[in-house]
């Protein structure tokens, strides 16, 4: 039994291998025979190509024809031409690139067929004899287009000439294609030229404004059909473009920027003629920008100059454009502009600080003229005030400490003109020795209605000396003198601006610190309203005396917001004395219009608090110089907040104050460097101040004071 099974298995295995072997033999013998027969058939039919090959390719041709017909049904003829003329061996057309192209030849860079052609062109321009001649030939052609007498009469011919000149590179590309025997690319180039000629012809056939609008809308609609990806993007050719009054001005600025880029590239490529041409165009455009701020101010020749600049930029772009090089130049220009803006900002800060410290020539003349007039008066004429009103607590008393005659005059005039009962208002003015006579003479010659004005000299306060006053004592120290008068303080603009701010002469004047001695100056008064000399009063202030301060000494308008004008802005909270005694988030308030309760002042001995902290700050470690930081400390938790409409600040530094806030304010304050009597003041705020000054005053006219 086992032997039988073994024989059967052998036969079955042999049967399995028989079929593959036969198949292999059949393929090996029959396949070469079929191949030889087909080759012999091809040689035999080589003389009759039309019949046999036609039969084999009819199916393919039908398929291609059907496919092209389907494509034509899907796209319009204009779209098919765009696809045909922009296809090349590098791959299919990118509709997104076509959609982004601008109609301006100065900004569109077409992809050349051979980039090495432009590199060779740049090298060729290093040779002066060859490069100069070619550039001059193109430039002269462009210039001849702009020299026509009537632009509209020959507009069509000029546009066609412009497009042919702009496509010089395309013609060169066409020649290269012919040399390489690339007939398909040459055909595409021809279609491209025909499209551009047709577009130039259509543009020049525009008639009235209605035709222009319809053509622009139609062109924009075609643009959207070609590329939906750029919808809602900014385009000056779209109907949604809002052409404002500065569109041409912006165009000129953009042209100047690109001209600077190409001028730099022309210099690096040794192309002096193109460089000179760009410099000439830049000067013309710069003069346009210097003469006009809006399009309406541009001269009639501006259009031709803009056009000439565009032609020059087109030529420069044709021979010098390199994306990486242009990007580098633009980045360098941005960096240089940032550095220049930063330097000018610092310089302007220093100059503003210097100007804020100076006295205008007219005001200096006014002070000298008034002093001379005062000295010529008799003793009886110098006394012009009712002394009884000076100590009457039932009247409305004001404290004004100033060495500026014209500023004090505006404060008094504005207060009295808006007062309902002028005879109840009493002004206590204190000036320094230099300006005391001038201040007194002004109010003798210009009495403010029925109000009382009393002018005093700070030097007459004999009790105000270095023994009693810490500030006077500190000003006599060598360290303070060195801080103020040493010349070699800073070497940078930033340090100079900071130093100038805190070296302002007002910090040396005791007129600025006299506000901390009001009970000593006016011992018989109960309440007094302190006013700075850079404010303007617009409403009757009598109701301030009726406000209950609820046991506080100072009534003032708070100036803090969410994160600014709090105590940490003015005081050094890294010092333990400040950190342990005050809240860094406590709200600050403003000097300029402050109602002081002198009875409460005396009861709480406020002046001694001021002396204590002023002595601790001898080395200027708690705060920098000034009167607001010690005021915040002295009246800490002793200040009653007034309604904000009583006192609006910032007219000396903030150009964005709401007009309604200014007009509704009882007092507006020109705090900052831009004082209304200086040339650098904001013109829109100056009228609120100037209307309280009589420009016909004989003293102002003699000193040519114009405000």
C-alpha positions in Angstrom: 0.0 0.0 0.0 2.7 2.5 0.7 4.4 1.9 -2.6 1.3 2.6 -4.5 0.7 5.8 -2.8 4.2 7.0 -3.6 3.9 6.3 -7.3 0.7 8.2 -7.5 2.2 11.3 -5.9 5.1 11.3 -8.4 2.7 11.3 -11.3 0.6 14.1 -9.9 3.7 16.3 -9.3 4.8 15.8 -12.9 1.4 16.8 -14.1 1.6 20.0 -12.2 4.9 21.2 -13.9 3.9 20.2 -17.4 1.6 23.1 -18.1 4.0 26.0 -17.1 6.7 24.5 -19.2 4.6 24.4 -22.2 3.4 28.0 -21.7 7.0 29.2 -21.4 8.0 27.4 -24.6 5.0 28.9 -26.4 5.8 32.5 -25.3 9.5 32.1 -26.2 8.9 30.9 -29.7 5.7 32.8 -30.7 6.4 36.2 -29.3 9.6 36.8 -31.4 7.7 35.7 -34.5 4.9 38.2 -33.8 7.4 41.0 -33.2 9.3 40.3 -36.5 6.0 40.1 -38.4 4.9 43.5 -37.0 8.3 45.1 -37.9 8.1 43.8 -41.5 4.5 45.2 -41.7 5.7 48.6 -40.6 8.5 48.7 -43.2 6.0 47.5 -45.9 3.5 50.3 -44.9 6.0 53.1 -44.6 5.2 54.4 -48.1 1.5 54.7 -47.3 1.4 56.9 -44.1 -1.9 58.6 -44.9 -4.1 55.5 -44.9 -2.6 53.4 -42.1 -1.5 56.1 -39.6 -4.6 58.1 -40.1 -6.7 55.1 -39.1 -4.6 54.6 -36.0 -4.8 58.3 -34.8 -8.4 59.2 -35.7 -9.6 58.2 -32.3 -7.0 60.3 -30.5 -7.8 63.4 -32.6 -11.5 63.1 -32.0 -10.9 62.9 -28.3 -8.6 66.0 -28.3 -11.2 67.9 -30.4 -14.0 67.0 -28.0 -11.9 68.0 -25.0 -11.0 71.4 -26.5 -14.6 72.1 -27.4 -15.6 71.3 -23.8 -12.9 73.7 -22.4 -14.0 76.5 -24.8 -17.5 76.1 -23.6 -16.4 76.5 -20.0 -14.2 79.6 -20.5 -14.6 82.8 -22.5 -12.3 83.7 -25.3 -10.5 86.4 -23.2 -9.8 83.8 -20.5 -8.5 81.3 -23.0 -6.2 83.9 -24.5 -4.8 84.7 -21.1 -4.2 81.0 -20.5 -2.6 80.5 -23.9 -0.3 83.6 -23.7 0.9 82.9 -20.2 1.6 79.1 -20.6 5.2 78.1 -20.9 7.4 75.0 -20.3 7.7 75.8 -16.6 4.2 74.5 -15.9 0.5 75.4 -15.9 -0.8 79.0 -15.5 -1.3 80.4 -12.0 -4.5 82.4 -12.1 -3.6 83.9 -8.7 -0.5 85.5 -10.2 -2.4 86.9 -13.1 -5.0 88.4 -10.8 -2.4 90.1 -8.7 -0.9 92.0 -11.6 -1.4 95.7 -11.6 -2.1 97.7 -14.8 0.8 100.0 -13.9 4.0 99.2 -15.8 6.1 100.7 -13.0 5.1 98.1 -10.5 4.4 94.8 -12.5 7.3 92.5 -13.1 6.6 89.9 -15.8 8.5 86.6 -15.5 11.1 86.4 -18.2 11.6 83.3 -20.3 15.3 83.4 -19.7 16.6 85.0 -16.4 20.2 84.9 -17.6 19.3 87.5 -20.2 18.8 90.1 -17.4 22.0 89.1 -15.7 23.9 89.5 -18.9 22.2 92.8 -19.5 23.4 94.0 -16.1 26.9 92.9 -16.8 26.8 94.7 -20.2 25.9 97.9 -18.5 29.1 97.9 -16.6 30.7 98.9 -19.9 30.0 102.6 -20.2 30.2 102.8 -24.0 27.6 100.0 -24.6 25.3 100.4 -21.6 25.0 104.2 -21.8 24.0 104.1 -25.5 21.3 101.6 -25.0 19.8 103.4 -22.0 19.9 106.7 -23.8 18.1 105.2 -26.8 15.2 103.9 -24.6 15.1 107.1 -22.5 14.9 109.3 -25.6 12.0 107.2 -26.9 10.2 107.6 -23.6 10.9 111.4 -23.4 9.6 111.8 -27.0 6.3 110.4 -25.8 5.9 113.1 -23.1 6.9 116.0 -25.3 3.7 116.0 -27.3 1.8 119.3 -27.3 -1.7 117.8 -27.1 -1.9 114.7 -24.9 -5.6 113.8 -25.7 -5.2 114.4 -29.5 -2.5 111.7 -29.9 -3.3 109.6 -26.9 -3.8 106.5 -28.9 -0.5 106.7 -30.7 1.4 107.5 -27.4 -0.2 104.5 -25.6 0.7 102.1 -28.4 4.3 103.5 -28.5 4.5 103.1 -24.7 3.4 99.5 -24.8 5.8 98.7 -27.7 8.7 100.3 -25.8 7.7 98.6 -22.6 7.8 95.2 -24.4 11.3 95.5 -25.7 12.3 92.7 -23.4 9.5 90.6 -24.9 10.8 91.2 -28.4 14.2 90.2 -27.3 12.6 87.1 -25.8 10.9 86.5 -29.2 14.3 86.6 -30.9 15.7 84.1 -28.5 12.8 81.8 -29.1 13.4 82.0 -32.9 17.0 81.0 -32.4 16.0 78.0 -30.4 13.4 77.1 -33.0 10.5 77.2 -30.4 7.6 78.0 -32.7 4.9 77.4 -30.0 6.5 79.9 -27.6 6.8 82.4 -30.4 3.2 82.1 -31.2 2.3 82.7 -27.5 4.5 85.8 -27.5 2.7 87.1 -30.6 -0.7 86.6 -28.9 0.6 88.4 -25.8 1.7 91.4 -27.9 -1.7 91.5 -29.7 -3.5 91.4 -26.4 -1.5 94.4 -25.1 -2.0 96.3 -28.3 -5.7 95.7 -28.1 -5.8 96.8 -24.5 -3.9 100.0 -25.3 -6.3 100.7 -28.1 -9.4 100.1 -25.8 -8.0 102.5 -23.2 -7.3 105.3 -25.7 -10.8 105.0 -27.1 -12.4 106.0 -23.8 -14.8 109.0 -24.3 -16.6 110.9 -21.6 -16.6 110.2 -17.9 -19.6 107.8 -18.2 -17.7 105.6 -20.7 -14.7 105.5 -18.3 -16.8 104.4 -15.4 -18.5 101.6 -17.4 -15.2 100.3 -18.8 -13.6 100.3 -15.4 -16.5 98.4 -14.0 -16.4 95.9 -16.8 -12.7 95.4 -16.5 -13.1 94.8 -12.8 -15.8 92.3 -13.4 -13.6 90.3 -15.8 -10.8 90.5 -13.2 -13.1 88.9 -10.6 -14.1 86.1 -13.0 -10.5 85.2 -13.7 -9.5 85.1 -10.0 -12.0 84.9 -7.2 -9.2 84.6 -4.7 -8.5 88.3 -4.6 -12.1 89.5 -3.9 -12.3 92.4 -1.4 -8.5 93.1 -1.7 -7.3 96.6 -2.1 -7.0 97.6 -5.7 -6.9 101.1 -7.2 -8.6 99.8 -10.3 -11.7 98.5 -8.5 -14.9 100.4 -8.2 -14.7 100.1 -4.4 -11.5 102.2 -4.3 -12.2 105.5 -2.5 -10.1 108.1 -4.3 -9.7 110.8 -1.6 -8.1 114.2 -1.9 -4.6 112.8 -1.4 -4.4 110.0 -3.9 -2.0 111.8 -6.3 0.1 112.9 -3.3 0.4 109.3 -2.2 1.3 108.2 -5.7 4.1 110.8 -5.9 5.4 109.6 -2.5 5.4 106.0 -3.6 7.2 107.0 -6.8 9.9 108.8 -4.8 10.4 105.7 -2.7 10.9 103.4 -5.7 13.1 106.0 -7.4 15.4 106.0 -4.3 15.6 102.2 -4.6 16.4 102.2 -8.3 18.9 105.0 -7.9 20.8 102.9 -5.4 20.7 99.9 -7.7 21.8 102.1 -10.7 24.8 103.3 -8.7 25.8 99.8 -7.8 25.5 98.7 -11.4 27.6 101.6 -12.8 24.7 103.2 -14.8 25.4 107.0 -14.2 22.9 108.2 -16.9 20.0 106.3 -15.3 21.1 107.5 -11.9 21.2 111.1 -13.0 17.7 110.8 -14.6 16.3 109.3 -11.4 17.8 112.1 -9.3 16.3 114.7 -11.6 12.8 113.1 -11.3 13.2 112.8 -7.5 13.9 116.5 -7.2 10.9 117.3 -9.3 8.7 115.1 -7.2 10.1 116.4 -4.0 9.3 120.0 -5.1 5.7 118.9 -5.8 5.4 117.4 -2.3 6.9 120.5 -0.7 4.3 122.8 -2.4 1.2 120.7 -1.8 -0.5 118.7 0.9 -3.6 117.7 -1.0 -4.2 117.0 -4.7 -6.0 120.4 -5.2 -2.8 122.2 -4.3 -0.8 120.4 -7.1 0.3 122.6 -10.0 -1.0 122.0 -13.5 2.3 120.5 -14.5 2.1 117.8 -11.8 0.4 115.3 -14.2 3.3 115.5 -16.7 5.9 115.2 -14.0 4.1 112.1 -12.5 3.9 110.6 -16.0 7.6 111.3 -16.6 8.6 109.7 -13.3 6.5 106.6 -14.2 8.3 106.3 -17.5 11.7 106.6 -15.9 10.7 104.0 -13.2 9.5 101.7 -16.0 12.9 101.9 -17.7 14.7 101.3 -14.4 12.5 98.4 -13.6 13.1 96.8 -16.9 16.9 96.7 -16.4 17.5 96.8 -12.7 14.7 94.9 -11.0 15.8 92.1 -8.7 13.3 91.1 -6.0 15.9 90.3 -3.4 17.9 93.5 -4.1 14.8 95.7 -4.0 13.7 94.0 -0.7 17.1 94.7 0.8 17.0 98.3 -0.2 13.5 98.8 1.1 14.4 97.2 4.5 17.4 99.4 4.7 15.3 102.5 4.0 12.7 101.5 6.6 15.5 101.0 9.2 17.1 104.3 8.3 13.7 106.1 8.5 13.1 104.6 12.0 16.5 105.7 13.2 16.0 109.2 11.8 12.5 109.5 13.3 13.9 108.4 16.7 16.7 110.9 16.6 14.4 113.7 15.5 11.9 112.8 18.3 14.7 113.1 20.9 16.0 116.3 19.3 12.5 117.8 19.3 12.1 116.9 23.0 15.3 118.8 23.8 14.3 121.8 21.7 10.9 121.9 23.3 12.4 121.9 26.8 14.8 124.7 25.8 12.0 126.7 24.2 9.8 126.3 27.3 12.6 127.7 29.4 13.1 130.8 27.3 11.2 134.1 27.4 10.0 135.4 24.0 11.5 138.7 22.9 8.1 140.5 22.9 7.4 139.5 26.5 10.9 140.6 27.6 10.3 144.0 25.9 6.9 144.3 27.6 8.4 143.7 31.0 11.1 146.3 30.4 8.6 148.9 29.0 6.2 148.5 31.9 9.0 148.7 34.5 10.2 152.0 32.9 6.6 153.4 33.1 6.2 152.3 36.7 9.4 154.0 37.8 8.2 157.3 36.3 5.0 157.3 38.5 4.7 159.2 41.7 4.2 157.4 45.0 0.5 158.3 45.2 -0.1 156.9 41.7 1.6 153.6 42.7 -1.1 152.9 45.3 -4.3 152.0 43.5 -5.9 149.2 45.6 -8.5 149.2 48.4 -6.6 147.6 51.3 -9.8 146.8 53.2 -10.8 144.2 50.7 -7.5 142.3 51.0 -8.4 140.9 54.4 -12.2 140.6 54.1 -13.0 136.8 54.5 -16.5 137.3 53.0 -15.1 138.1 49.6 -13.7 135.6 46.9 -9.9 135.6 47.2 -7.5 134.2 44.6 -3.8 133.5 45.0 -1.7 133.9 41.8 2.1 133.5 41.9 3.7 134.5 38.6 6.6 136.4 36.9 4.7 136.4 33.5 2.8 139.7 33.1 0.8 138.7 30.1 -0.2 135.3 31.6 -1.3 136.9 34.8 -3.4 139.4 32.8 -5.3 136.6 31.0 -6.0 134.8 34.3 -7.5 138.0 35.9 -9.3 139.1 32.8 -10.9 135.7 32.1 -12.0 135.4 35.8 -13.6 138.9 36.0 -15.3 138.8 32.6 -17.1 135.6 33.6 -17.9 136.7 37.2 -21.4 137.7 38.1 -20.3 140.0 41.0 -17.0 141.5 40.0 -16.7 143.7 43.0 -16.5 140.6 45.3 -13.4 139.1 43.7 -9.9 139.9 45.1 -6.7 138.8 43.4 -3.5 138.4 45.5 -0.6 138.4 42.9 3.0 137.7 44.0 5.9 138.3 41.6 9.6 138.3 41.9 11.8 141.3 42.2 12.6 141.5 38.5 9.0 141.6 37.3 7.2 143.2 40.3 7.2 146.7 38.8 6.0 145.5 35.4 3.2 143.4 37.0 2.0 146.3 39.1 2.2 148.8 36.2 0.1 146.5 34.0 -2.9 146.5 36.4 -2.5 150.2 37.2 -2.8 150.9 33.4 -5.4 148.1 32.8 -7.7 147.8 35.9 -9.9 144.7 35.6 -13.4 146.2 36.1 -14.6 146.5 39.7 -12.3 143.7 41.0 -9.4 144.2 43.4 -5.9 143.4 42.4 -3.0 143.5 44.8 0.6 142.9 43.6 3.4 142.0 46.1 7.1 141.3 45.8 8.2 137.9 47.2 11.4 139.6 48.5 9.3 141.5 51.0 8.4 138.3 52.8 11.3 138.5 55.3 10.2 135.3 57.1 10.8 133.3 54.0 14.5 132.5 54.4 16.8 129.6 54.4 16.4 129.1 58.2 12.7 128.5 57.9 12.4 127.1 54.4 14.1 123.8 53.5 14.0 124.4 49.7 16.0 127.7 50.1 18.4 125.9 52.3 18.9 123.1 49.8 19.4 125.5 46.9 22.4 126.9 48.7 24.2 123.6 48.9 27.1 122.8 46.7 25.4 119.6 45.4 22.3 121.5 44.3 24.4 124.2 42.6 26.4 121.5 40.8 23.2 119.8 39.7 21.8 122.9 38.2 24.8 124.8 36.9 27.4 122.2 35.9 27.6 122.1 32.1 28.8 118.5 31.4 25.8 116.6 32.6 24.8 114.3 29.7 26.2 113.1 26.5 23.0 111.6 24.9 19.8 113.3 23.7 17.7 111.1 26.0 19.6 112.2 29.1 19.7 115.8 27.9 15.9 115.8 27.6 15.4 114.5 31.1 18.0 116.8 32.6 16.5 119.8 30.9 13.1 118.9 32.2 14.2 118.9 35.8 16.6 121.8 35.4 13.8 124.2 34.4 14.2 127.6 36.2 10.8 127.3 37.7 12.1 124.7 40.1 14.6 127.2 41.4 12.1 130.0 41.9 10.4 130.3 45.3 7.3 131.5 43.5 6.7 127.8 42.7 7.0 126.7 46.3 5.1 129.6 47.9 1.9 127.6 47.5 3.0 125.6 50.6 3.0 128.8 52.8 -0.5 130.2 52.1 -1.5 130.6 55.8 1.7 132.6 56.4 1.1 134.8 53.4 -2.6 135.4 54.1 -3.1 134.9 57.8 -6.5 136.5 58.0 -8.3 134.6 55.3 -10.4 131.4 55.8 -10.4 130.1 52.2 -8.5 130.9 49.1 -8.5 129.6 45.5 -5.1 128.9 44.1 -4.6 129.5 40.4 -1.7 128.8 38.1 -0.8 131.4 35.5 -1.3 129.1 32.6 -5.0 128.7 33.0 -8.1 130.3 31.5 -11.4 130.8 33.5 -14.5 130.3 31.4 -17.3 130.3 34.1 -18.1 132.1 37.3 -16.1 130.4 40.1 -18.0 131.9 43.1 -19.8 128.6 43.8 -16.5 127.0 44.7 -16.5 128.8 48.0 -19.8 127.1 48.9 -18.4 123.5 48.4 -18.0 121.6 51.6 -14.6 119.9 51.7 -15.7 117.6 54.5 -12.7 118.3 56.8 -10.1 118.1 54.0 -7.6 120.8 53.3 -7.4 120.7 49.6 -10.1 120.6 47.0 -8.8 119.5 43.6 -9.8 117.5 40.4 -8.4 114.0 40.3 -6.4 113.1 37.2 -5.9 109.3 37.6 -7.3 106.8 35.1 -7.1 103.0 35.2 -3.3 102.9 35.1 -1.9 106.4 34.9 -1.4 109.5 37.0 -1.3 107.6 40.3 1.3 108.0 43.0 3.7 105.5 41.5 4.2 107.9 38.6 5.5 110.7 40.8 7.2 109.0 43.8 10.0 106.5 44.2 8.3 103.4 45.7 11.6 101.5 45.8 12.5 103.7 48.7 11.3 102.3 52.1 10.1 105.7 53.3 7.7 106.0 50.4 6.7 102.4 50.2 5.8 102.2 53.9 3.8 105.4 54.1 1.8 105.7 50.8 -0.3 103.6 48.5 1.2 103.3 45.0 -2.3 103.1 43.5 -3.6 106.3 45.2 -5.1 108.7 42.8 -3.2 111.8 41.8 -4.7 115.2 41.5 -3.7 118.4 39.7 -2.4 121.8 40.7 -3.7 124.7 38.8 -7.1 125.3 40.4 -7.2 124.3 44.1 -9.5 125.4 46.9 -7.6 125.5 50.2 -9.3 125.6 53.6 -6.7 127.7 55.5 -8.4 127.1 58.9 -8.1 123.4 58.5 -4.5 123.9 57.1 -3.5 125.7 60.3 -5.2 123.1 62.5 -3.4 120.2 60.9 -0.1 122.1 60.6 0.3 121.2 57.0 3.4 123.4 56.4 5.4 121.3 58.9 4.4 118.1 57.0 5.8 119.7 53.9 9.0 120.7 55.7 9.5 117.2 57.0 9.3 115.5 53.6 11.2 118.2 51.8 14.1 117.8 54.2 14.1 114.0 53.7 14.4 114.5 50.0 17.5 116.6 50.1 19.3 114.1 47.9 16.4 113.8 45.5 15.9 110.1 46.4 12.1 110.3 47.1 11.0 112.3 44.1 12.6 114.5 41.5 12.3 118.3 41.6 8.9 119.9 41.3 5.9 120.8 43.5 3.4 118.2 42.6 5.1 115.2 44.3 5.6 117.0 47.6 2.0 118.3 47.2 0.7 114.7 46.8 2.6 113.7 50.0 1.6 116.8 52.0 -2.1 116.5 51.2 -2.2 112.7 51.3 -5.7 111.7 52.5 -6.5 115.4 52.9 -7.8 116.1 49.4 -11.5 116.3 48.4 -12.2 115.4 44.8 -14.0 118.1 42.8 -16.2 117.5 39.8 -14.0 117.0 36.7 -15.8 119.8 34.7 -14.3 122.3 37.1 -10.8 121.8 35.8 -9.7 120.3 32.3 -6.0 119.8 31.9 -3.7 118.9 29.0 -4.0 121.9 26.6 -0.2 122.3 26.7 0.7 118.8 25.6 -2.4 116.8 24.4 -3.8 117.6 21.0 -6.7 115.1 21.3 -8.9 116.7 24.0 -12.6 116.7 23.2 -13.9 120.1 22.3 -17.1 119.6 24.4 -14.9 118.9 27.4 -13.0 122.2 26.8 -16.1 124.3 26.2 -18.0 122.9 29.3 -15.0 123.3 31.6 -15.0 126.1 34.2 -11.1 126.2 34.0 -8.9 125.0 31.2 -5.2 124.4 32.0 -2.3 124.7 29.5 -0.1 122.5 31.6 2.9 121.2 29.6 5.5 122.9 27.4 3.2 124.3 24.7 2.1 127.4 26.5 -0.3 129.6 24.7 2.0 132.6 24.6 4.7 130.5 22.9 5.0 129.9 19.1 4.9 126.1 19.6 1.4 126.1 21.2 -1.5 124.3 19.6 -3.3 126.7 17.4 -6.7 125.1 18.0 -6.4 125.8 21.7 -4.9 129.2 21.5 -8.1 131.1 20.8 -9.5 130.2 24.2 -6.6 132.1 25.7 -6.0 134.9 23.2 -9.6 136.2 23.4 -9.0 137.6 26.9 -6.1 139.7 25.8 -6.7 143.1 24.2 -4.5 143.2 21.1 -5.0 146.9 20.8 -3.2 147.6 24.0 -0.5 150.3 23.5 2.1 148.3 25.4 1.5 145.1 23.4 1.7 147.0 20.1 4.9 148.8 21.0 6.6 145.5 21.9 5.0 143.7 18.9 3.4 141.0 21.0 1.2 138.9 18.7 -0.6 136.0 20.3 
